[in-house]
């Protein structure tokens, strides 16, 4: 399968290796290509169709998502999921419980930028339930 073709022309960064180091926090297969520069963590994350990460919280620093390919979703705890497409930007403030990942029928790719902050950390929580996820189109 041609991942670049599946993601569209916006997918300018190469897909990384299988994201085995964080596999326990994902449902489905993801890939990670770290683009870290000058101490800022920037991960090019690619999700196979149906892949999503667990609910999680970025303490202190927050996160910014720049969608570069495919179609996916972002959801904050207690709010409806929002569809994401290339060119969308999501600013995730610190301390917000959320998840993000691919649509059931589409590859999805985004740059995940960790906002630098002293004492920042990431807390991984429960998976997004299949029942919750199956409500997405």
CORKA-V876548 format. One line per field, one symbol per residue. phi: phi as a letter, one per 20 degrees, with the letter a starting at -180 (. if undefined). psi: psi as a letter, one per 30 degrees, with the letter a starting at -180 (. if undefined). burial: # if it has 16 or more other ideal C-beta (glycine too) atoms within 10 Angstrom, else .. Layout:
# CORKA-V876548
phi->???
psi->???
burial->???
This chain:
# CORKA-V876548
phi->.efgffenfffeeffeegeffdgfdcdneccccfdgblnefcdedddfgnfbefgbceemembcddfdamcbbcbegncffdfccgnfccddffmdfbbbrffgdbfbbbeddeffafmfbcdecfffffffffffd
psi->kjeeeeflffifkkkalkhefgefgkjaklkkjkhkkhfkjjkjkkklkfklllklkjkeealkkjkflakalkkkkgllkkkklkfkkkjjllgkklllallfgklkklkjjkjkkkgllkjkallkleeeeffl.
burial->..##.###..#...##..#.....###.#####.......##################..###.############....#..#.#...#.#.....######..##########....#......##....#..#.
